Amino acid sequence: MTTLITRLYAEEKAADSVASRLRWEGLPGYAIQVITGTDKAKLTDRMTRAQVHESAIGAYADKVAEGAALLVVAATYKPLGAARITRETIAASTPVEVADVTEEHYFPDGPDHAPSILRGHPRFMTLDLGMGDYEGKPISVGLCLPLLSKKPRKNRVFRGGRHMSRFFWPMPLVTRKRKAGSAMQGTRHMSRLFWPMPLITRGRRGRSVIRGGALPLSRALGWPTVSRRP
């Protein structure tokens, strides 16, 4: 059996809020309708197709045409206790009382020819966050934390523009003196302290380490130093 539960609300926003809460509680979306409009003939047809009780269609159509909204819930066994969940959710809201109407009635379930196995849960891996009065504000608003500061940006973390190195290094970080060509004063070379000979000679380069260019070893053994073989 299906329990059809209807309630009238003063405005569409209030009816949509209750519908969102019911979807959050697990009722399938196809079982919940919010009927609005101004054409009484079309409203009567929609309510008839939604199986609203015949004693309530006329009164509901008049109120909805004036700006109200009708919530229609077909509570079945999905989820278990759907009718109870609907009644408790509606009790926490502020519906408009309509006299001499049947707000709830029962009718047998018809064949369920669903076009898809996921008709009631097309996004079963997605959490529906369309409930409550959430307006999409950033979390900083709820925590009262400003995202931007109007204070001028500082160049240093220390007041007065000091450097952290001055706390433990007494020497200046930058010097304005002319760059020296040698680490030793007077451009001397460290090699001159233990090596009396010049590092560079301007004399003519010789072909042999022996003065005069003699070749004593090859001459003593009778070896020619150059071969003239083709």
C-alpha positions in Angstrom: 0.0 0.0 0.0 1.0 3.6 -0.7 0.2 6.4 1.7 -0.4 9.7 -0.1 0.4 12.6 2.2 -0.4 16.2 1.2 0.3 19.5 2.9 -0.2 23.1 1.8 2.4 25.8 2.4 2.2 29.5 2.1 5.1 29.8 -0.3 7.1 27.5 -2.6 10.4 28.0 -0.7 8.8 26.4 2.5 7.5 23.4 0.5 10.9 23.0 -1.2 12.7 23.0 2.1 10.5 20.2 3.4 11.0 18.2 0.2 14.7 18.6 0.5 14.6 17.3 4.0 12.6 14.3 3.0 15.1 13.4 0.3 17.8 13.8 2.9 15.9 11.3 5.0 16.0 8.7 2.2 12.7 9.1 0.4 13.2 8.7 -3.4 12.9 11.9 -5.4 10.2 10.5 -7.7 7.9 10.1 -4.7 8.0 13.8 -3.8 6.3 16.6 -5.7 5.9 20.4 -5.1 2.9 21.6 -7.2 2.8 25.4 -8.0 1.2 27.5 -10.7 -1.7 29.9 -11.5 -3.8 28.0 -14.0 -6.5 26.1 -12.1 -7.2 23.7 -14.9 -3.6 22.6 -15.1 -3.3 22.5 -11.3 -6.4 20.2 -11.1 -5.0 17.9 -13.8 -1.6 17.7 -12.0 -3.2 16.9 -8.7 -5.5 14.3 -10.2 -2.5 12.5 -11.9 -0.6 12.7 -8.5 -3.7 10.9 -7.0 -4.5 13.7 -4.5 -7.8 12.9 -2.8 -10.7 14.2 -4.7 -12.1 16.1 -1.7 -9.0 18.2 -1.5 -8.3 19.0 -5.2 -10.6 22.0 -5.5 -9.5 23.7 -2.2 -5.9 23.1 -3.0 -6.1 24.4 -6.5 -7.7 27.7 -5.3 -4.9 28.2 -2.7 -2.1 27.3 -5.0 -3.4 29.6 -7.7 -3.2 32.4 -5.2 0.5 31.8 -4.6 0.7 28.8 -2.2 2.5 25.5 -2.9 1.3 21.9 -2.4 3.6 19.2 -1.2 2.6 15.7 -2.3 4.4 12.6 -1.0 3.7 9.1 -2.1 5.2 7.1 0.9 5.8 3.5 0.2 8.2 1.0 1.8 11.3 2.9 0.5 12.7 3.5 3.1 11.0 1.5 5.8 8.8 3.8 7.8 8.5 6.4 5.0 5.0 7.5 6.1 6.2 8.0 9.7 9.3 9.9 8.5 7.1 12.1 6.3 4.7 12.9 9.2 7.5 13.8 11.6 9.3 16.0 9.1 6.0 17.8 8.3 5.3 18.3 12.0 8.6 20.2 12.3 7.5 22.6 9.6 4.6 25.2 9.4 2.0 24.0 6.9 -1.2 25.9 6.2 -4.4 24.3 7.6 -7.1 23.7 5.0 -10.6 22.8 6.3 -12.7 19.9 5.1 -10.0 18.2 3.0 -8.5 14.7 3.3 -4.7 15.2 3.6 -3.9 11.5 3.7 -5.3 8.4 2.1 -4.2 5.0 0.9 -4.3 3.3 -2.4 -2.8 0.0 -3.6 0.6 -0.1 -5.3 0.6 -0.5 -9.0 3.2 -2.3 -11.2 6.6 -0.6 -11.0 8.1 -0.4 -14.5 11.2 1.5 -13.7 13.3 2.7 -16.7 16.4 2.1 -14.7 17.5 0.1 -11.7 18.8 3.4 -10.2 15.6 5.3 -10.7 15.4 6.2 -7.0 19.1 6.7 -6.5 20.7 8.0 -9.7 23.7 9.3 -7.7 23.9 6.7 -4.9 27.6 7.5 -4.4 26.9 11.3 -4.1 25.8 13.0 -0.9 22.9 15.4 -1.5 23.7 18.6 0.3 20.6 20.5 -0.9 19.0 20.7 2.6 18.6 23.3 5.3 19.3 27.0 4.9 22.8 26.7 3.5 23.5 29.6 1.2 27.0 28.7 0.0 28.9 31.0 2.3 32.7 30.4 2.9 33.7 28.7 6.1 35.5 31.9 7.2 32.2 33.7 7.6 31.0 31.1 10.1 34.3 31.3 12.0 34.4 35.1 11.8 37.8 35.0 10.2 38.5 37.7 7.5 40.0 36.3 4.3 41.8 39.6 3.5 43.6 42.1 5.7 43.7 45.8 5.0 47.0 46.3 6.9 50.0 47.3 4.7 52.3 44.5 3.9 55.6 44.4 5.8 59.0 43.9 4.2 60.4 42.2 7.2 59.2 40.2 10.1 61.2 42.3 12.6 60.1 45.7 13.6 62.3 48.5 12.4 63.7 46.6 9.5 66.4 44.7 11.4 68.0 41.5 10.2 68.0 38.3 12.2 71.8 37.9 11.5 72.6 41.0 13.5 71.6 39.1 16.7 74.5 36.7 16.4 76.8 38.1 13.7 78.3 41.5 14.5 79.8 42.1 11.1 77.8 43.8 8.3 76.3 41.5 5.7 77.3 43.8 2.8 80.5 45.8 2.4 81.0 48.8 0.1 84.8 48.3 -0.2 86.4 47.6 -3.5 86.7 43.9 -4.3 90.3 42.7 -3.9 92.1 40.6 -6.5 93.8 38.5 -3.8 92.9 37.1 -0.5 96.3 38.4 0.9 97.1 42.0 1.3 99.5 43.4 -1.4 98.3 40.8 -3.9 101.0 38.4 -2.8 100.8 34.7 -3.6 100.8 32.1 -0.8 103.3 29.9 -2.9 106.0 32.6 -2.4 106.1 31.8 1.3 107.5 28.2 0.7 108.5 28.1 -3.0 111.3 30.6 -3.9 111.1 30.0 -7.6 108.7 31.9 -9.8 105.5 30.2 -10.8 105.7 31.4 -14.4 109.0 31.8 -16.4 109.4 34.0 -19.5 112.4 32.1 -20.8 112.4 30.2 -24.1 110.9 26.7 -23.9 113.4 23.9 -24.3 112.9 20.5 -26.0 114.8 18.5 -23.4 115.1 18.5 -19.6 118.9 18.1 -20.1 120.8 21.1 -20.8 122.2 21.2 -24.3 119.6 18.9 -25.6 121.8 15.7 -25.2 120.2 12.2 -25.2 122.6 10.2 -23.1 120.4 7.1 -22.6 119.5 6.5 -26.3 123.1 7.1 -27.4 124.6 4.7 -24.8 122.2 2.0 -26.0 122.5 2.8 -29.6 118.8 3.5 -30.1 117.7 6.0 -32.5 115.1 8.4 -31.2 113.4 8.9 -34.5 112.5 6.1 -37.0 112.6 6.9 -40.7 110.7 3.8 -41.8 108.0 4.4 -44.3 
